[in-house]
Amino acid sequence: MKKLSTKWFKKWSRKVSLSNQDLFETIQNLESGLSVSDLGGNLYKVRVKREHSGKSAGFRTIIVFRSGDKAIFIYGFGKNEKDNINKSELQYLKKLGHDLITLDPIKLK
């Protein structure tokens, strides 16, 4: 399975000190259904724990996911910064997710 992220997400994850191991654990949680909200259209919101804290006070990541195929991190936010994404953000993220999940491997690269 390909594990990717957008440039924006990479920059954000470095800023908040999320390690690759944290992101791999997030994908494992998604695959096993732990701390996951299905937003529809292969889009999922997954909790990520903050260092020295739990998941409830941690981060939320938005991932485009197709089991056995791709996991693409596209957005993240701290629970202390924002409660949730709004309807217009959700529409945009669904459109972006659809575009990314349907790209063939050569174009995705």
Steps between C-alpha positions, in 0.01 A plus 500: 500500500623849414524743791515860384431853616448838343767770526275699734456200729875428509570858603227494765609162642859622537377817673303300758773233534309199371744224414470249217438239769201703626363511144552125448311437826224726370465284189493187717224658711308581183531143374377362832229765547642660817425871555367535145212697348391412146430828319389326178668477162810312629565788742567432867571709807740321734619605845873518565636525852706799602832424668452472880124513455212288378308488174213715625735797546706416194474557128249413233619388159298475182607204288393380158506122533429198288580174677796317346562786255574851632504711812552871435520748788346825378412711804563523872410722793540511873190443710597810699501709176175386347209278606424358158499578128205695364271401210685699233835355612348151489374555145842622388681210672262246344566643154876497561478147640307376199752657262794344687354152545411470131842604369697222338838422663704685236304825537494466878878482505 
